[in-house]
Amino acid sequence: MKKKSLLFLNYLGLSSHMIRKINNEIPHFDEMEFSDQKHSLKSFLSGTWHQKLNDIEEKKIISYAYELKESGIDVLFYGHKGYPEPLMEIKEAPMVLYMKGEYLTTDELALAIVGSRKCTAYGKMVCEYFTKELSTIGITTISGLAVGIDSIVHKTSLEQAQRTIGVLGNGIDIIYPKKNYKLYEGVEHSGAIMSEFPLGTKPIHYNFPLRNRIISGLAKAVLVIEAQEKSGTLITAGYAASQGRDVFAIPGNINQYSSQGTNRLIQDGAKLVMDIDDILNEIQDFLKLKRKEKKNEETFKLSQEERVILDLLRMNPMSADELVEKTGLDIMTINPYLTILEIEGYIELSIGNRFISKL
């Protein structure tokens, strides 16, 4: 389906499931004039949608697209260039994704870490440990930018100067919870924030289970830190299993309410995890990344300046001038370091004279 049609249907508030149904059951919808599209939708959708269709005009969609551009929000469309490859593999993939930040091909090697909003001290400790270990290897983390385990995942990744992706259950223009404002900004600048919901969509309860399928779909696997017996965290684990992703779970005290869900997952077949190697040995792509990191560390000792440059490029591609601004080093100092890092295979020059990390 064409981008224009997808944006119109998403702006209208239709789910990805309904958009697919329209694409399959309304012949030549893409080729219709806007007025004819509205007429066809009135015949296809229930009466509750008719007033909204009456009120919507093509100029509103044009204005909406302009607002997105002015706000620095990218729109990724299913089947089009730039759409995350891992999501192409799953059933009911979002037809439209709004994004702040940048999604890189290296983000395809990602682990989703999810858990209770009311995590215990044990859960916090375990979450920080695994997030730090994963970040050291260069694995992107994914979570939901909520309070509790989600916030710990993103915060710890940022502290390690590593990439992290937050997936929202509301419009990307709404920060929820509000106290995560600084964290939201950090994730945007050191990874990406994504949402399938149009601007202005409030964080209503129904949206979060839908959001969870994207969290698991973007990742190679899902690690569950803490979860109650009935929780949204277990919904994410369920999506992961149905999508063919590995599900890992941290065991907990059998008398602890927050561990009942993770213990149940293990009982039902999730892989029990006690150490980072329990994950790496199951996901070969992660294991290769660790071996590559170890080999690089053994064969080439980085100076402090080179490590700073490499850490910055791991987060986002940058030009030499941007690196000068970020590091405070002058261009005559930066250029030799870039040359050495490129020769040693740590970085490469990409489109727009921007350097990208190969680790």
C-alpha positions in Angstrom: 0.0 0.0 0.0 1.2 3.5 -0.8 2.6 5.8 1.9 -0.2 8.4 1.4 -2.9 5.8 1.9 -1.2 4.3 4.9 -0.8 7.7 6.6 -4.5 8.6 5.9 -5.7 5.3 7.5 -3.4 5.6 10.4 -4.4 9.2 11.0 -8.0 8.1 11.0 -7.2 5.9 13.9 -7.6 2.5 12.3 -5.5 -0.5 13.6 -2.9 -2.2 11.5 -5.1 -5.2 11.4 -8.0 -3.1 9.9 -5.6 -1.4 7.4 -4.5 -4.8 6.1 -8.2 -5.9 5.8 -8.9 -2.7 3.8 -6.0 -3.4 1.5 -7.1 -7.0 0.9 -10.9 -6.4 0.6 -11.3 -3.0 -1.1 -10.0 -3.4 -4.7 -7.8 -0.6 -6.0 -8.1 1.5 -2.8 -4.6 2.9 -3.4 -5.5 4.2 -6.9 -8.7 6.0 -5.7 -9.2 9.7 -5.3 -9.4 10.8 -1.7 -13.2 11.4 -1.9 -13.7 7.9 -3.3 -11.5 6.4 -0.6 -13.8 8.0 2.0 -16.9 6.7 0.2 -15.5 3.2 0.1 -14.6 3.3 3.8 -18.1 4.3 4.7 -19.4 1.2 3.0 -16.7 -0.9 4.7 -16.6 0.5 8.3 -19.3 0.6 10.9 -21.5 3.7 11.4 -19.3 4.9 14.4 -16.6 5.9 11.9 -18.9 7.8 9.5 -18.8 11.1 11.4 -15.0 11.0 11.5 -14.9 10.4 7.8 -17.3 13.3 7.2 -15.0 15.6 9.1 -11.7 14.6 7.6 -10.4 16.4 4.5 -7.4 15.7 2.4 -5.8 19.0 3.5 -5.8 17.7 7.1 -3.6 14.8 6.0 -1.3 17.2 4.2 -1.1 19.4 7.3 -0.5 16.3 9.5 2.4 15.2 7.3 3.9 18.7 7.5 3.5 18.7 11.3 5.4 15.4 11.5 8.2 16.8 9.3 8.5 20.1 11.3 8.6 18.1 14.6 11.5 15.9 13.4 9.4 12.8 13.4 10.1 10.1 10.8 7.4 7.8 9.5 8.3 4.3 8.6 5.9 2.4 6.4 5.5 -1.4 6.2 7.0 -2.7 3.0 8.9 0.5 2.3 12.6 1.5 2.7 13.8 2.1 6.2 11.2 -0.1 7.9 12.9 -2.3 10.5 13.6 -5.8 9.0 12.8 -7.8 12.2 9.2 -6.5 12.2 8.8 -7.7 8.6 9.0 -11.2 10.0 6.1 -11.0 12.4 2.4 -11.4 12.0 0.4 -8.2 12.5 3.4 -6.0 12.1 2.5 -2.3 12.4 1.7 -0.7 9.1 2.9 2.7 10.2 5.7 3.5 12.7 6.4 7.0 14.0 10.0 7.4 15.1 12.2 10.0 16.8 16.0 9.3 16.7 17.5 6.8 14.3 17.1 3.1 13.7 20.4 1.4 12.5 21.0 -2.0 11.0 23.1 -2.8 14.1 19.8 -2.5 16.1 18.7 -5.7 14.5 20.9 -7.4 17.1 18.7 -6.4 20.0 17.4 -7.9 23.2 14.1 -6.7 24.7 14.2 -6.5 28.5 10.9 -6.2 30.2 9.5 -6.5 33.7 7.3 -5.1 36.5 6.6 -1.5 36.9 6.8 -2.1 40.7 10.1 -3.9 40.7 11.9 -4.9 43.8 15.5 -4.1 44.8 16.4 -7.6 43.5 14.8 -6.9 40.1 16.6 -3.5 39.8 20.0 -5.1 40.6 19.5 -8.0 38.1 18.2 -5.6 35.4 21.3 -3.3 35.8 23.6 -6.2 35.7 22.3 -7.7 32.5 21.8 -4.4 30.8 25.4 -3.4 31.5 26.8 -6.8 30.3 24.7 -6.6 27.1 25.8 -3.0 26.5 29.5 -3.9 26.9 29.1 -6.3 24.0 27.3 -3.8 21.8 23.8 -5.3 21.9 20.9 -2.8 21.6 18.3 -2.9 24.3 14.6 -2.5 23.8 11.9 -1.7 26.4 8.7 0.3 26.8 9.9 3.6 28.5 7.5 2.9 31.4 8.4 3.2 35.1 10.2 0.3 36.9 12.2 -2.2 34.8 11.7 -0.3 31.5 13.2 2.9 32.9 16.2 1.0 34.5 16.9 -0.7 31.1 17.0 2.6 29.2 18.8 4.5 31.9 21.5 1.9 32.3 22.1 1.6 28.6 22.5 5.4 28.3 25.0 5.3 31.2 27.0 2.8 29.3 26.8 5.0 26.2 25.0 2.3 24.3 22.0 2.3 22.0 18.5 1.7 23.3 15.0 1.8 21.8 11.8 2.7 23.6 8.4 1.7 22.2 5.4 3.7 23.3 1.7 2.9 24.0 0.7 6.4 23.1 1.4 9.1 20.5 5.1 9.8 20.1 4.4 13.5 21.0 3.2 12.5 24.5 5.7 11.7 27.2 4.2 9.2 29.6 4.9 9.1 32.5 5.8 12.8 32.6 8.7 12.2 35.0 10.5 10.3 32.2 11.0 13.5 30.3 14.8 13.5 30.5 15.0 9.7 29.9 12.8 10.2 26.8 15.2 12.8 25.4 18.2 10.6 26.2 16.7 7.6 24.3 15.8 9.8 21.4 19.4 11.0 21.0 21.1 7.7 21.7 18.8 5.3 19.9 15.2 5.6 18.9 11.7 6.1 20.2 8.8 4.4 18.2 5.1 4.3 18.3 2.4 3.0 15.9 -0.2 5.4 17.3 -0.9 8.8 15.6 0.0 12.0 17.3 -2.1 12.9 20.2 -3.1 9.3 21.1 -3.4 9.1 24.9 -1.8 6.3 26.9 -5.0 4.3 27.4 -4.9 0.7 28.8 -5.8 -1.0 25.5 -2.8 0.4 23.7 -0.1 -1.3 25.8 -0.7 -4.9 24.8 -0.6 -3.8 21.2 2.7 -1.9 21.9 4.2 -5.1 23.4 4.1 -7.1 20.2 6.4 -4.4 18.7 8.9 -4.6 21.6 9.3 -8.4 21.1 9.1 -8.2 17.3 12.1 -5.8 17.1 14.2 -8.1 19.2 16.1 -11.3 18.8 14.8 -12.5 22.1 13.0 -11.2 25.3 14.4 -11.3 28.8 11.8 -11.1 31.6 13.2 -9.7 34.8 10.2 -9.7 37.2 6.5 -10.2 36.5 3.3 -10.8 38.4 1.1 -13.8 37.5 -1.2 -11.6 35.3 0.6 -8.7 33.7 1.5 -6.9 30.5 5.0 -8.3 30.8 3.7 -11.8 30.3 1.8 -10.6 27.3 5.1 -9.5 25.8 6.6 -12.9 26.5 3.5 -14.5 24.8 4.0 -12.4 21.7 7.7 -13.3 21.7 6.9 -17.0 21.7 4.4 -16.7 18.9 6.8 -14.7 16.9 9.5 -17.3 17.2 11.7 -15.3 19.5 13.5 -16.9 22.5 12.1 -16.1 25.9 14.4 -15.9 28.9 13.3 -15.4 32.5 15.0 -14.6 35.8 14.0 -17.0 38.6 12.8 -15.5 41.8 11.7 -16.2 45.3 8.6 -18.5 45.1 7.0 -16.4 47.9 7.6 -13.1 46.1 4.5 -11.9 44.2 6.7 -10.1 41.6 8.4 -13.4 40.8 5.3 -15.6 40.2 5.1 -14.7 36.6 8.8 -15.3 35.7 8.8 -18.6 37.7 5.7 -19.6 35.7 7.3 -18.8 32.4 10.2 -21.0 33.3 7.8 -23.8 34.3 6.1 -23.4 30.9 9.4 -23.6 28.9 11.2 -20.2 29.1 14.9 -20.5 29.5 16.1 -20.0 33.0 18.8 -17.3 33.1 21.4 -16.8 35.9 24.3 -15.3 33.9 24.8 -13.4 30.6 26.3 -16.5 29.0 23.0 -18.3 29.4 21.7 -15.8 26.8 24.7 -15.6 24.6 25.0 -19.3 24.2 21.5 -19.5 22.9 21.7 -16.6 20.5 24.5 -17.2 18.1 24.5 -13.7 16.6 25.0 -12.4 20.2 27.8 -14.9 20.8 29.6 -13.8 17.5 29.3 -10.2 18.6 31.0 -11.1 22.0 33.8 -13.0 20.2 34.3 -10.1 17.8 34.5 -7.6 20.7 37.0 -9.9 22.6 39.1 -10.3 19.5 39.2 -6.5 18.8 40.2 -5.8 22.4 43.0 -8.4 22.2 44.4 -7.3 18.9 44.2 -3.5 19.2 44.4 -1.5 22.4 42.4 1.7 22.2 43.6 5.0 23.6 41.2 7.0 25.8 40.4 9.4 22.9 39.8 6.5 20.5 37.4 4.9 22.9 35.5 8.1 23.3 35.2 8.4 19.5 34.1 4.8 19.1 31.5 5.0 21.9 30.0 8.1 20.3 29.8 6.4 16.9 28.3 3.3 18.4 25.3 5.5 19.5 24.9 7.4 16.2 26.8 7.9 12.9 28.7 11.3 12.9 30.8 13.4 10.7 34.3 14.5 11.7 33.0 18.0 12.4 30.2 16.5 14.7 32.9 14.5 16.6 34.9 17.7 17.1 31.8 19.3 18.6 31.1 16.3 20.9 34.6 15.5 22.0 36.1 19.0 22.3 39.1 17.8 20.2 40.2 19.8 17.2 39.9 18.5 13.7 43.7 18.0 13.3 43.6 15.7 16.3 40.4 13.9 15.3 41.4 12.9 11.8 44.4 10.7 12.6 42.3 8.8 15.2 39.5 8.3 12.6 42.1 7.0 10.1 43.5 4.5 12.6 40.0 3.3 13.7 39.0 2.9 10.0 42.2 0.9 9.1 41.7 -1.4 12.1 38.1 -2.1 11.0 36.3 -0.4 13.9 34.6 2.2 11.8 33.8 2.9 8.2 32.9 6.0 6.2 29.2 6.1 5.1 26.8 8.3 3.2 27.1 12.0 3.8 30.7 11.7 5.1 29.5 10.2 8.4 31.4 7.6 10.2 29.6 4.5 11.6 30.7 1.9 14.1 31.2 -1.6 12.7 31.1 -3.2 16.2 
